[in-house]
Amino acid sequence: MADNTVTIVGNVTRDPELRFTNTGRGMATFGVAVNRRWQNRQSGEWEEQVSFFNVVAWGDMGENIAGSIHKGDRVIVNGRLEQRSYEPTPGEKRSVVEVIADEVGPSLRWASATVTKAERTQGEGGGGGGAGRAADPGPTPPPKYANDEEPF
């Protein structure tokens, strides 16, 4: 059995953008920058690499994220990688890989948080599009990137 689970820990690069499908289902999109830092054994200098990830969260979780996290917050995202294609203009094909979130939470390594339980709505259960969820209306173009952000 193949497994496609990913966990990333990093800083939110842009405030979540909350949109709704035609059926009223919420979808939040935001970016996460993951920094990796290591010391070069030969030179002794510290080196750093940054990876940028787009995250998509559906339903109540997306709405909760939009009201809870902000640019600069450190978060832990658990989900799966998903690739989708779209055409920004006819004949121009593009592809993007996103993290479809199953769980998102604040990193408490250098911060504290107060948790407030949200009321559950009927049909919202586990993450990632299980039974009882409205059908996805189809591919949407990825969000626009700020000048200081690089898509992967």
C-alpha positions as CSV (number, residue, x, y, z in Angstrom):
1,M,0.0,0.0,0.0
2,A,1.4,3.4,-1.0
3,D,1.2,6.2,1.5
4,N,1.4,9.9,0.7
5,T,1.6,11.6,4.1
6,V,3.7,14.7,4.8
7,T,4.3,16.8,7.8
8,I,5.8,20.3,7.6
9,V,6.7,22.8,10.3
10,G,7.4,26.3,9.3
11,N,6.2,29.9,9.2
12,V,3.1,31.2,7.5
13,T,4.1,33.4,4.5
14,R,0.8,35.0,3.8
15,D,-2.5,35.4,5.7
16,P,-4.9,32.6,4.8
17,E,-7.3,33.4,1.9
18,L,-10.7,32.0,2.6
19,R,-13.0,31.3,-0.4
20,F,-16.2,29.4,-0.8
21,T,-17.3,26.9,-3.4
22,N,-20.7,27.3,-5.2
23,T,-22.1,24.9,-2.6
24,G,-20.9,27.0,0.3
25,R,-18.0,24.9,1.3
26,G,-15.0,26.8,2.7
27,M,-11.5,26.5,1.4
28,A,-8.5,28.3,2.9
29,T,-5.2,28.6,1.1
30,F,-1.9,29.9,2.6
31,G,1.8,29.4,2.2
32,V,4.4,27.9,4.6
33,A,8.1,28.5,4.5
34,V,10.3,25.7,5.9
35,N,13.8,26.6,6.8
36,R,16.6,24.2,7.0
37,R,19.9,25.3,8.6
38,W,23.1,23.4,8.9
39,Q,26.8,24.0,9.5
40,N,29.2,23.3,6.6
41,R,31.8,20.9,8.0
42,Q,34.5,22.1,5.7
43,S,34.1,25.9,6.1
44,G,32.4,26.0,9.5
45,E,29.9,28.5,8.1
46,W,26.2,28.2,8.7
47,E,24.1,27.6,5.5
48,E,20.4,27.8,5.0
49,Q,17.8,26.5,2.5
50,V,14.2,27.6,2.4
51,S,11.4,25.6,0.8
52,F,8.0,27.2,0.1
53,F,4.8,25.1,0.2
54,N,1.2,26.0,-0.7
55,V,-1.4,24.5,1.7
56,V,-5.1,24.0,1.1
57,A,-7.6,23.3,3.9
58,W,-11.2,22.4,3.2
59,G,-14.5,22.9,5.2
60,D,-14.7,24.0,8.8
61,M,-10.9,23.5,9.2
62,G,-10.3,26.0,6.4
63,E,-12.7,28.5,8.1
64,N,-11.0,27.9,11.5
65,I,-7.6,28.5,10.0
66,A,-8.6,31.7,8.3
67,G,-9.8,33.0,11.7
68,S,-6.8,31.7,13.7
69,I,-3.5,31.9,11.9
70,H,-1.7,34.8,10.4
71,K,1.4,35.7,8.4
72,G,4.5,34.9,10.5
73,D,2.9,32.3,12.8
74,R,4.8,29.0,13.2
75,V,2.5,26.1,12.3
76,I,2.6,22.3,12.0
77,V,0.8,21.0,8.9
78,N,0.0,17.3,8.4
79,G,-1.6,16.2,5.1
80,R,-0.9,14.7,1.7
81,L,0.7,16.0,-1.4
82,E,-1.5,16.5,-4.4
83,Q,-0.7,17.6,-7.9
84,R,-3.2,19.3,-10.1
85,S,-3.1,21.0,-13.5
86,Y,-4.9,24.1,-14.8
87,E,-4.9,26.5,-17.8
88,P,-4.4,30.2,-16.8
89,T,-5.0,31.0,-20.5
90,P,-6.3,28.7,-23.2
91,G,-3.4,26.4,-24.4
92,E,-1.1,27.3,-21.5
93,K,-0.9,24.3,-19.2
94,R,0.5,24.6,-15.7
95,S,0.9,22.1,-12.8
96,V,1.2,22.7,-9.1
97,V,1.9,20.5,-6.1
98,E,0.0,21.4,-2.9
99,V,-0.3,20.1,0.6
100,I,-3.9,19.2,1.3
101,A,-4.2,19.6,5.0
102,D,-5.7,17.0,7.3
103,E,-4.5,18.8,10.5
104,V,-3.1,22.3,11.1
105,G,-2.0,23.6,14.5
106,P,0.3,26.2,16.1
107,S,3.9,25.1,16.9
108,L,4.3,25.6,20.6
109,R,8.1,25.4,20.6
110,W,8.5,29.2,20.9
111,A,4.9,30.3,21.5
112,S,1.8,29.6,23.5
113,A,-1.8,29.3,22.4
114,T,-5.3,29.2,23.8
115,V,-7.5,26.6,22.3
116,T,-11.2,27.3,21.9
117,K,-13.4,24.4,20.6
118,A,-15.4,25.2,17.5
119,E,-18.9,23.8,17.1
120,R,-18.9,20.9,14.6
121,T,-21.3,21.1,11.7
122,Q,-23.0,18.0,10.3
123,G,-20.9,16.2,7.7
124,E,-17.5,17.6,8.8
125,G,-15.3,14.8,10.1
126,G,-11.8,13.7,9.3
127,G,-9.6,15.6,6.8
128,G,-9.2,15.5,3.2
129,G,-12.6,14.9,1.5
130,G,-14.2,11.9,3.1
131,A,-17.9,10.9,3.1
132,G,-20.5,13.5,3.8
133,R,-18.5,16.3,2.1
134,A,-19.7,18.4,-0.8
135,A,-18.1,17.6,-4.1
136,D,-15.1,19.8,-5.2
137,P,-16.3,22.0,-8.1
138,G,-13.0,21.4,-10.0
139,P,-9.6,22.9,-10.2
140,T,-9.0,26.5,-9.3
141,P,-5.9,28.5,-10.2
142,P,-3.3,28.7,-7.4
143,P,-3.1,31.9,-5.3
144,K,-1.0,34.8,-6.5
145,Y,2.4,35.0,-4.8
146,A,3.8,38.0,-3.1
147,N,7.1,39.3,-4.5
148,D,9.1,37.9,-1.6
149,E,7.7,34.4,-2.1
150,E,8.8,31.8,-4.6
151,P,6.5,29.0,-5.8
152,F,8.1,25.6,-6.1
